[in-house]
């Protein structure tokens, strides 16, 4: 089963998307860490640094990056259960706050994610 979409992207586009996804996740973890753990902006506590490194490693090793944009749109969830719960908590908290801290990045993320979800839905209808 294909991850998302059948169209393959050129290697440069794949790496650009991977870098954008990693930056979005890093920003969200930074917002979480600053608000919840009292770290200075731009710094992470050990726990949040571990989560960021884990998320980055998952993204770097993702075999589906050519056909998907964000982990939330992937059929295969490669995060360990504990880490998946931690990243969900971070994203639930930080997602809305991204509009204040990084509005362009947040809007782009929403647009790309919704666009991809429409493609997925269209493909699912076509497969029936």
N, C-alpha and C positions, 0 to 999 in steps of 0.2 A: 504494500500500500504506500503510495507516495505521501510524503509529509504534508505538503500544502502546495497546490498548484503543480502543473506539469512543466511550466516554463523554467528553463535553466537560465541563470544570470551569468554574465561574464565575470571572471575572477576579480577584476577591480571593483565591480559593483558589489560583489559578495563581501569583499573585505571592507568596503565603505559601510555597508549595512551592519556588518558585525561590529565595526568600531562605533557606529551610532548606537546600536543596542547596548553595547558595553558602557558607553558614556551615560545613557539614560539610567541604567541600573546603578552606576556609580553615583550619579547625582541623587537618586532616590535614597540610596543607603546613606549618603552624606547628610541629607535633610533629616532622616530618621535619627542618625547618631547624634547630630547636634541637638535635636529637640529632646530625645529620650535619655541620652547619656552625657549631655552637657559638654561635649567636645567643642573645640574651636572650629569655626567654619574651615573646611578644607582638610580637616584632620579626622581620623577615625580611631575609635577605641579598638582593642585587640579583637573583640567579638565581631564587630562590624567589618574590620579589615579581613577577618577570616571569611565572612560571608561574601564580601566583594571578591576576594581571591577565588572562592569556590564558583561564584557566578561567572567570573571571567574564564575560568578553566572549562566550565561547561560550554560556554559560547565558543571558545577556541577549538574544542573537540567536536562541535556539532556537525554531523554529516549531512544535515538537512538545510544548512544555511543557503544553499543555492536555490531552494524552493520555498523558503519561508522567511518571514521577517522577525517575528518575536516569539519567544518561547510559549507565550500564552496561546498562540495559534498553531502549535505543534501537536501532532497526535501522540508523540512519544515524549513522556515526561521523564527526563533523565536525572532530575534532582532526587537526592535521598529524601525520604519523607520529612525528616527533621528540618533539613535545609529548605525544602519546598514550603513548609509552614512558616519558617522565618522570613523568607523572601515575600510570601503573600502578605504577611503582617506589615512588612516594610512598605510594600507597594500600596496597600490599602491606606496607610497613613500618609505616605509621601506623594501619591498620585495627585490628589487635589492641590497639595501645596506646591507642586511643580509649576502650576499656573502663576504663582506669585514669584517663585525663585527663578524659573527658566521657562517663561511663557512660550517662546518660539519652539523650543525643544519639546515642550509638552503638547503643543498644538500639532506639531509635525508627527509626533508619536501617535496621537489619537487618529489623525487623518490616515496615516499608513496602516495602522491596525484595523481601522474600519474598512478601508479599501481591501485589505487582504481577507477579512472575514466575508465580505461580499463575494470575492472570488471563490472562496471555499464553499459558500452556500450555493453558488451557481454551479460549481463542479459537482456537488452532491446531487443537485436536481438533475443535471445532465446524465449522471451515472444511473439514475433510476430507470 
